Amino acid sequence: MEKATVTGKGQITLPRRIRERLNIEIGDKLLFDIKDGELRVRVIHGRKISELFASLPGVEAYAGEDAERQAVKSGFSEHEL
C-alpha cells in the first residue's frame, strides 16, 4: 500500500510505484468515484499525438524528429515531408 499527502490546493503526487505499475504517463486522466465509503480511481490513458496523426485518412505515420531533421538537411520542403 502506498500513501500520498494532500497539499493546501487539494493536490497529491502519485507515488512512482503506482505510476509505473499502472503505466500512468503525462496527459493521462484519472476518474474518481466514491462507492461504499471508498475512493476508487480509474486511469484513462491518453493517446500520443504521433498515434493520432497516422489515424487520419490519407496521412502517413509520422516518421519522427530524426527523419524530419534529415529531410530538412537534404533540402526537402516541409510540404514534401
N, C-alpha and C positions, 0 to 999 in steps of 0.2 A: 504494500500500500504506500502511496506517495501523498505528500501534502504540499499545499501552497498557501501563501498568506495573501489576504485581500488588502489592497492598498486603499488609501483615502479616496481614490477615484473609483473604487469598486473593481479594480483590475487585478488579475493574477498572472503569474508566469507559469506556464505548464512545465512541469519537470521534464528534463531531457529524456529520461527513460520512457515517459508516457508518449512524448512526441515521436520518438524513434519506434516504439512498439506499434503505434497506430499510424506511422508514416505521415505525420502531420507536417505540412510544409507551409511556407509563406503563401498567403492567399486562400488557404483552406478556411472553411466556415465551420463553426460549432453550433449545433442545435441543442438547446437546453429544455428539459421537461421535468416537471415535478410529479412523481407518482408515488402514492402511499408514503409520503413524507420524505422521499429520497430524490436527490437530484440525479437526473440521467443526462448524459451528454452523448451526442452522435456527431461523428465527423462527416462533413460533406467536402470531399476532395475537389479542389478547383482544377481546371484544365489549363495547361500551359499554352501560351499563345502559339507556339510552334505546332501544337497538336491541332488547334483550331484552324490555323492557316491552311493546312492540307485538306480540311474537310469541306472547303468551298469548292463548288463545281468549277472545273476548268483551271484550277490553281494547283501547281505542283508543290510538293512539300518543300519547306524552307531548307536550303542546303546548309545553312549555318553561317556564322560570322567569318570563319576562316575562308570559306568559299567566296563570300561576298568581298572580303578584302583582296583576295587573289583576282577576282574579276575586275575590280577597280584598278589594280596594278596592271592588269593586262590591257586596260583601255576600254573595256565594255562600259556602256552607259547603264544607268540604273534601270532603264526601260528594257534593256536586253537581258537582265537577270531574270 
